[in-house]
Amino acid sequence: MIELCQIPAPLQPGDLLQVIAPSGALREMSAFEKGVEIWRKHGYQVQICDGITERWGYLAGQDQHRRYQLKEAWFNPEVKGILCARGGFGSTRLLEDWNWGDKGTRGQGDKGKFINSKLSSQSPVPSPQSLTPKWLIGFSDVTALLWSLGKEGISGVHGPMLTTIANEPEWSIERLFDWVEGRSLKPLQGEGWGGGKVSGVLLPANLTVATHLLGTPLQPELDGVILALEDVTEFPYRIDRQLTQWRMSGIFQKVKGIALGRFSRCEPAPNIPSLAIEEVLRDRLCDLGIPIISELPFGHDGPNATLPVGILAELDADAGVLSFGK
């Protein structure tokens, strides 16, 4: 059974946060700059790595460039949190042969330059035995990093990224800061599908990214978890295919409950026979015999409520409420 993750020490205004682009090429510069400003207005030092706008096809630079950013941010003890710029695809590529506790095994040839010299590779590095929890914030493609870090027993934040936070309603922005600054989270209200109450370890994810982690070393133990799933721009048949893989693998038999967020822009293609996305979700999930809630306010294209990785949560599928412990 998955263990509860350790929550990093609360952030305080004045703390240094490092921005990385571990996934897709950064295109939304106006939104990105607004996101940086939100964190700075809350009193944080936000350090943007040099080369944040690099591109290699659909990626924000080649793997060694993006891996170097992650390495620098993770191993610099002055950095208290890591802010991901955007999603897309690419974070999984960084995790081949990656070990959160051993700098020496991670791409020693990686190169990168940072605006602040304090973030150079000469910074003091903690030993593997003293792996210190540090905030990692993002969602969508960042699922791979969150799950990998969760396997190390460290809780990350499935929540708004720098290119999306400026579009969040005020309650969602404050929810994020409440959590990382050590305050409790309010419950979320959705549509209950019935099945009673259940408690378990919360594991949020983008469905597509999570599906491609199944059967790999990045897959955490899923016994006793409450899965919180969302997705975007996937046709209904693709969601069907992914959920069928989860069913065939037997993983849903281990899961205690499912919390469904937004499945946005998942409409079928015009003039092609299809089930609607809600029909697919109900068809593939309702016979599992576990509590399920849908229509929760997290995911793409709308409010993206902060969900911590690896904390205790309670899912009440009769009342449609997802609530959180510490």
C-alpha positions in Angstrom: 0.0 0.0 0.0 1.2 3.5 -0.8 2.5 5.5 2.2 1.5 9.0 3.1 4.0 11.5 1.7 6.0 14.0 3.7 4.8 17.6 3.1 7.6 20.1 2.6 8.1 22.9 5.2 5.7 25.7 4.6 6.8 28.4 2.2 7.3 31.9 3.6 7.4 35.2 1.7 11.0 35.9 0.8 11.7 32.3 0.0 13.5 31.6 -3.3 11.6 29.7 -5.9 13.1 28.4 -9.1 11.2 28.3 -12.5 11.9 25.3 -14.8 10.5 24.3 -18.1 10.6 20.5 -18.0 8.1 19.8 -20.8 6.8 21.6 -23.8 8.2 24.7 -25.5 7.1 27.9 -23.8 4.8 29.9 -26.1 2.5 31.8 -23.8 4.9 34.5 -22.7 2.2 37.0 -21.6 0.5 34.4 -19.4 3.9 33.2 -18.1 4.9 36.7 -17.1 1.6 37.3 -15.3 2.1 34.0 -13.5 5.6 35.0 -12.3 4.2 38.4 -11.1 1.5 36.7 -9.0 4.2 34.8 -7.1 6.3 37.9 -6.7 3.3 39.9 -5.5 2.9 37.3 -2.8 6.4 38.2 -1.6 8.5 35.4 -3.2 11.8 35.6 -5.0 11.2 34.0 -8.3 14.3 33.0 -10.2 13.9 32.3 -13.9 16.5 30.1 -15.5 18.4 31.3 -18.5 17.2 29.6 -21.6 13.6 29.2 -20.5 12.5 30.0 -24.0 14.7 27.4 -25.7 13.0 25.1 -28.2 13.8 21.7 -29.7 10.7 20.8 -31.7 7.8 20.6 -29.3 10.1 20.5 -26.3 11.5 23.4 -24.2 15.1 22.5 -25.3 16.9 19.2 -25.5 16.7 16.8 -22.6 20.1 17.7 -21.1 19.0 21.3 -21.0 15.7 20.6 -19.3 17.3 18.0 -17.0 19.9 20.5 -15.9 17.2 22.9 -14.9 15.6 20.3 -12.7 18.9 19.3 -11.2 19.9 22.8 -10.4 16.6 23.6 -8.8 16.3 20.4 -6.9 19.8 20.2 -5.4 20.3 23.9 -4.6 19.4 24.1 -0.8 18.6 27.8 -1.2 15.7 27.0 -3.5 12.6 26.2 -1.4 10.2 25.4 -4.3 10.1 24.6 -8.0 7.5 26.2 -10.3 6.9 24.5 -13.6 6.3 26.9 -16.5 3.9 24.8 -18.5 2.9 21.3 -19.6 2.8 19.7 -23.0 5.1 16.7 -23.2 8.6 15.9 -22.0 9.0 15.5 -18.3 8.9 11.7 -18.5 12.0 11.9 -20.7 13.9 13.6 -17.9 13.3 10.7 -15.5 15.2 8.0 -17.4 18.0 6.9 -15.0 16.9 9.7 -12.7 17.4 9.4 -8.9 16.2 12.2 -6.7 18.7 11.4 -4.0 21.9 11.1 -6.0 23.2 14.0 -8.0 26.1 12.0 -9.3 24.0 9.7 -11.4 22.1 12.5 -13.3 23.5 13.5 -16.6 26.9 14.9 -15.6 27.3 16.3 -19.0 24.1 18.4 -18.7 24.8 22.1 -19.3 22.8 25.2 -18.6 23.3 28.8 -17.4 21.3 30.6 -14.8 20.8 34.3 -14.2 21.7 34.0 -10.5 25.2 32.6 -9.9 24.0 31.2 -6.6 22.2 28.5 -8.7 25.4 27.2 -10.3 26.5 23.6 -10.2 29.0 24.7 -7.5 26.2 25.2 -5.0 26.3 22.9 -1.9 24.5 19.6 -2.6 22.8 17.6 0.1 23.8 13.9 0.4 21.4 11.2 -0.7 20.8 10.3 2.9 19.5 13.8 3.7 17.0 14.2 0.9 15.0 17.2 2.0 11.4 17.7 0.9 10.9 20.6 -1.5 7.8 22.0 -3.2 7.2 21.0 -6.8 4.2 22.6 -8.4 2.5 21.8 -11.7 0.0 19.5 -13.4 -0.8 17.9 -16.7 2.6 16.6 -18.1 4.1 17.4 -14.7 2.2 14.3 -13.4 5.3 12.3 -14.2 7.5 14.4 -11.9 4.9 14.4 -9.2 4.5 10.6 -9.3 8.2 10.1 -9.3 8.7 12.4 -6.4 5.8 10.8 -4.6 7.5 7.4 -4.8 10.3 9.0 -2.8 7.8 9.9 -0.1 7.6 13.6 -0.9 4.4 15.4 -1.6 4.2 17.7 -4.6 1.3 19.9 -5.7 -1.0 19.1 -8.6 -2.0 22.7 -9.3 -1.7 25.8 -11.5 1.4 26.4 -13.4 2.9 29.8 -14.4 1.2 29.9 -17.7 -2.2 29.1 -16.2 -2.4 30.6 -12.8 -3.3 34.1 -14.0 -6.6 32.7 -15.4 -7.5 31.1 -12.1 -10.3 32.5 -10.0 -9.2 34.2 -6.8 -10.4 31.4 -4.6 -8.2 28.9 -6.6 -5.1 31.1 -6.4 -5.6 31.6 -2.6 -6.1 27.9 -2.2 -2.7 27.2 -3.7 -1.0 29.7 -1.4 -3.0 28.4 1.6 -1.6 25.0 1.0 2.1 25.8 0.4 2.1 28.2 3.3 0.9 25.6 5.7 -2.9 26.3 5.9 -5.6 23.7 5.5 -7.6 23.0 2.3 -11.3 23.4 2.0 -13.3 20.4 0.6 -14.3 20.3 -3.0 -17.9 19.7 -4.2 -18.7 17.6 -7.2 -21.4 15.2 -8.4 -21.5 12.0 -6.4 -22.1 8.8 -8.3 -22.9 6.9 -5.1 -21.0 4.2 -3.3 -20.6 5.7 0.2 -17.5 7.1 1.9 -13.9 6.0 1.7 -10.5 7.3 2.9 -7.3 6.8 1.1 -4.0 8.4 -0.1 -4.7 11.0 -2.7 -3.0 10.6 -6.1 -3.8 13.3 -8.6 -2.9 12.8 -12.3 -3.5 13.6 -15.9 -5.1 10.4 -17.2 -3.0 10.2 -20.4 0.3 10.8 -18.7 -0.5 8.4 -15.9 -1.6 5.7 -18.3 1.8 5.8 -20.0 3.5 5.4 -16.6 1.7 2.1 -15.8 4.1 -0.8 -15.7 7.2 1.4 -15.6 9.5 2.1 -12.7 7.7 5.5 -12.3 4.4 3.9 -11.4 3.8 4.2 -7.6 2.0 1.6 -5.6 -1.7 2.1 -6.2 -3.2 -0.1 -3.5 -5.6 2.0 -1.3 -5.3 5.2 -3.3 -8.0 7.7 -4.2 -7.2 8.6 -7.9 -8.0 12.1 -9.0 -8.0 12.2 -12.8 -8.4 14.9 -15.5 -7.6 15.3 -19.1 -7.8 17.5 -22.2 -8.1 17.2 -26.0 -8.6 13.5 -26.0 -11.4 12.0 -28.1 -13.8 9.8 -26.2 -12.5 6.6 -27.8 -9.0 7.5 -26.6 -10.2 7.9 -23.0 -12.1 4.6 -23.4 -8.8 2.9 -24.6 -6.9 4.3 -21.6 -9.5 3.3 -19.0 -9.8 -0.1 -20.6 -6.0 -0.5 -20.1 -6.4 0.3 -16.4 -9.2 -2.2 -16.2 -7.3 -5.0 -18.0 -4.2 -4.4 -15.8 -6.2 -5.0 -12.7 -5.2 -1.7 -11.1 -8.7 -0.4 -10.6 -9.3 -3.4 -8.3 -6.7 -1.9 -5.9 -8.1 1.6 -6.0 -10.4 2.8 -3.2 -12.1 5.6 -5.0 -12.0 7.9 -8.0 -12.3 11.7 -8.1 -12.9 13.0 -11.7 -12.1 16.5 -12.6 -12.6 18.2 -15.9 -12.3 16.4 -19.2 -12.1 19.5 -21.4 -12.2 19.6 -25.2 -12.8 15.9 -25.2 -15.7 16.0 -27.7 -15.9 13.6 -30.5 -14.8 14.6 -34.0 -17.6 16.0 -36.2 -19.7 13.6 -38.3 -18.1 10.5 -36.6 -20.3 8.2 -34.5 -19.1 8.4 -30.9 -20.1 8.1 -27.3 -20.0 11.4 -25.3 -17.1 11.7 -22.8 -19.5 11.3 -19.8 -20.9 8.1 -21.3 -17.4 6.7 -21.7 -16.5 7.6 -18.1 -19.7 6.0 -16.7 -19.5 2.9 -18.9 -15.8 2.2 -17.9 -16.0 3.1 -14.2 -19.5 2.6 -12.8 -19.3 -1.1 -12.5 -16.1 -1.1 -10.5 -18.0 -1.0 -7.2 -16.0 1.9 -5.7 -17.1 5.4 -4.7 -16.8 7.9 -7.5 -17.3 11.7 -7.8 -17.3 13.6 -11.1 -17.4 17.3 -12.0 -14.8 18.4 -9.5 -13.2 21.8 -10.2 -9.7 20.8 -11.3 -8.0 20.2 -14.7 -7.6 22.3 -17.8 -9.7 25.1 -19.2 -11.3 26.2 -15.9 -10.6 26.4 -12.2 -7.8 24.0 -11.3 -8.1 23.5 -7.5 -4.8 22.5 -5.8 -4.6 18.8 -5.0 -1.6 17.6 -2.9 0.0 14.3 -3.8 0.2 11.6 -1.1 -2.0 13.1 1.6 -5.0 11.5 3.3 -8.3 12.3 1.7 -11.9 11.3 2.1 -14.2 10.8 -0.8 -18.0 10.9 0.0 -19.6 9.7 -3.2 -23.1 10.1 -1.9 -22.7 13.8 -1.0 -20.2 14.4 -3.9 -17.5 15.8 -1.5 -13.8 15.4 -1.6 -12.1 16.5 1.6 -8.5 16.6 2.8 -6.4 15.9 5.8 -2.7 16.7 6.4 
